[in-house]
Amino acid sequence: MTPDAFAGPDGDFTPDEVAAIQRFAGAAAVQRAVLTARREFERTHGELTLRLETLERTASMVDALLELATATEPPLPTDVAAAVAGGLDAVAALLDPGGRLIAAHPAVPLVAASPELARRAAADPGGVVHEAGTSHLYAVSITTAARAEGTILVVRRAPLDDDELAALRRAAHVLAALRVRQNALLQAYEELRTDLLTELLSSRRPLARPVRVLAEARRFPLDRQCVVVAVDGDAAIGRVVADAAGLLGGVGGRYDGVPVAVLPGDDPQAVVETLAARTRRVTGEAPRMCASDPAGAGEGALPEAFEAARHGLSLLRAAGSAHRCATTRDLALYRPLFDPQRSGDVRELLDAALRPLLDYEREHRIDLVGTVHVFLATGGNASQAARRLFIHPNTMTKRLERVARLLGDGWQEGVDGLRLRLALHLRSLGAEALGPDAAYDRAG
């Protein structure tokens, strides 16, 4: 700035005045530069502070996910969703590979499963799919080397910044590692379960140390009495029985071609009924089952218990029993009578004793087998049997006369009477009711 630039209303400024003005202008320029720099510093500081907060928040999210992924027990999906939601300050959800909602946090109606978004994310492993609208939706696939295991869905009013997007991708990598670990554990569990079941049912001596280690890893109680339950069914039933046994604190699967469960307990009837209820919940019906007497799991006594249960199952099958839970105690009377390799003998016994009555039932729709069963159960009291069957005493008399004509007058006596009672009892082991049938003609 030249001296000519300084001219007051009464003439030029003096040199001292010009110098003072120049010093003031310089100081003002410096102050302005300082203020500009301060504002820039505050802006940069704010951005850095906000970014550090974001990085700290997302780093805590990844740490929390890593802790869940390495925990002894598999994490709950809601815990995983809560960790992601907290790290990204958003609503987070986990979807299965089909795009169906597994868990969300917070559990608000804002989150809806999106199969299409999940498919788009699965088609771009490692990428983040973004849909903008009233809210911003982000989806990233949880992908292992084998397949897509699911999707992380994030919903937020404001868009995610670059650091948050990077953290979302890291979260997907951590959860993919978790799925790899879980899949490996499941495979190891299946192998462990099969090995333990085989050892339990094949060793007739106290279990060796390696087997006890297997049992401890499986948390199977070797110090308790156990019941062996043989089940009638195929490999699919075997898997259902194995899962049910695991939920009940035991071990199950297929052994020697038979679905079987080894369950802790000292009441065979209670054990088999509980297993049947679990199986029925999955399949809609319970197959034939036979439970052994309690035996010491670690003492080498389970192979004999398994043979007894399988023998009982063969007897139930031979007797035509369907969907029936029994125990070897129920069948103890018949074990010496029938060789499991000759189960046709049981069928022949039933056919010979009951065939005339069953043929008559099919032709006339009158429940003679049920009538005889109730009649004998009441000690041959026709009046009491009629009341239990809800029929008129005259009807009972007519039915008993028909029975006598079909089986002979001495049908209640001697060897024939014993064979008939035995056949009726074996048949009663089945699920088919022997009482009155509503479809039969009650007036017969």
DOVOLUM-34311 format. One record per residue (C-alpha): x, y, z. Coordinates in pm, whole numbers, plus 50000, padded with zeros to 5 digits. Layout:
BEGIN
XYZ...
END
This chain:
BEGIN
500005000050000501545032949885501445065850069499285080649784496525057449893496225075350221494585109150191492365124250451489625150750394492035178350491494945164750291497425136450297498075115350612501365120850768503925093050739503365083251101499615080551042500195059550734502485036550925499925032651202497185024650952499424999150785500184982651118496474981351199495674966150858498374940250905497104931151247493564928251112494754905650831496564883851080493494882551305491324873451008493714845950909493724833351266489924832951280489744814950945492294789451057490464784651387487174779051212488854753950981490494737151280487174735051464485484720651157488264695451105488344687651476484604681751475484854658951175487754640051331485924637251663482804624451491484844600051286486734588151593483404582551769482174563051467485364542751451485214535751824481544525751799482074503151499485264488351648483294479651962480694463251737483304441651565484864432751902481424422852035480784401251728484194384851761483444377252125480114361652028481774342051747484384327051979482104320452278481704284852404477954285052344476514295452005475214331252025471534339652003470534357151678469014385451882472404391752048474094393751709471454417951578471794439251893475584441951845475194453351483472414477851573474514493651847477584496251629475794513351340473224532851543470474517051336467864489851326469614457151236468124424051130469404389651039467784371450747468104334850656469344324950306465764327550178465374363150302463104354050595463514373650917465394355451195465944383251448465904421051467467014447751713465184468351813462174446351738460134472751559457774470151258460234491051056462204459950965460644436750709462344407150549463234412850186463954381649979464824402649674467304423949868468844392250013469214377249665470904408849538473294408649833474084371649783474904378649419477544404049527479584388049809481574414449994479474442849853476774463150022473414467349848471794501149918468184512149871467334548549947463874561050034462224574450345464834553050518468084539050391468264501150362471594483350345472104446050291475294425750296475534388250246477034365150509478934342850268481294313850338483374295250084480544270150050477424291550021475464322150130474484316850494472184346850533472024384750518472594414350750469934440950692470424476150831467754503250830468574539250919467174573850859470564588650763472904571750517475904552250643479284568950594482324551550449483614540150788480234525350878479984507750544483434492850599482384481650946479234465650804481354445650562483664435050848480624424151048479574401850759483064386450750482974379351125479534363251100480704342550803483564329851019481014322551292478954301851048482054282650937482794274951303479204264851373479094242251066482344225751170481044221051523477844205651389479804181451175482054172751467479004168951689477434144351446480624123951432481004125751809477414115351865477744085651629481034074551785479654077352138476464058552054478464030551893480764027552193477904027852442475964000652264478883978252169481163978052473480323950852725483033962352964483443994253165484084022452922487684031252841489104065752913488814078452551485114069752548484624087552878486274118252725483814115752436480944113652683482224143652878482544163852558478974154152472477884161052833476444126352852475874114853212477874082553252477214082553626473454078953586471124050353501470054050653138467234035652934467774022952580464814028852347464634009852017462444026751755460764012851446461684034351146464094044250871467064068150857464774098550869463234086251193466754079851318467634116551269464474127551449465234103851737468834116451752467704152751777465074144352037467604124452241469984153952237467284177152368466514152152645470134150052761470934117052590472414104752265470684088851968470934078751606471054045651420472894015351549472973981851372470233994651139467874004251423466964039851529467854041051897468114065652184470054062452509468414085152764469134091853132466364079653361465204051553584461544049553474461364032353133457684040753080458214077753149461314078552926459664061752627456534083152655458624114852663460594104052357457364094652178455894128952253458984146152109458894124251800455184129751751455734167451768458044165351466456544137551254452874139451354452854104251496454984082251717456334049551572456614017451769459074020552055460353996752319462354008252622464753986552819465113984353193467544010053340471214000953308474524016753404475874036253108479514033653208479433997553319479133979952983475493970653044473913989952755474543963852480472333938852663469733965952721469773973952350469263937452256466333935152495464753966752354465263955051996463793921052085460753938352234460403959651923460413927951710457673913651927455563945151891456073944051516455153907251501452023913051708450873939451460451243967251714451254001651552452304034451716452684019052059455144026452339456103995952543458833985252778460693952652809458943948753144455603948852962456873921652732458863901352985456293873252987456593868152614460363869952564460913832952646458013823252421459063839252095462353839651915462823873851750464083855651444460743837251420458353866051473455883849251238455003826151525453293854951703451293863551394450263827151356449093826551717446983857451665445583844751338444623810851478442943824451790441233855451650440733848451280437113836051307436123866851506437983891051279436453875650965432973878951114433683915451208434693924450855431543908950712428993920850969430653951751124430113939251478433003942651725433303907051856437013909451945436383940252158433373923552315435383892752414438233914352543435963934352775433993903252875437123885252987438523916753152435413918653371435873882753486433133869253259430473892953398428193898753098426153926453265429233946153367430783941353023427573954152858427703985553071431333991752981430533987152612427394008752636425203981552482422023964752597422453932252798420443913952533422923925852271425783912952484424063879052514423603877152136427253885852076428503859652318426273833852147427883843051814431323839451971430433804852099429213794551753432423807251592434943794251847433113765152007431293761752336434483757852539436133789152403436823802652756438373770752890441523749952862444333755952614442013773352367440943798252633444543804752734445593809852371442693833852317443563854252626447233855552522446323866252169444013893652300446703906452534449343907152261446933925052032446193950452306449823961552285448863978151959447344012651921444153998651776441484001552043439723969652141436743987152292433493995352109433874009951761431444037051659431474023951307430073990251416426383983151431425563986051801422263968651750423963937151619
END
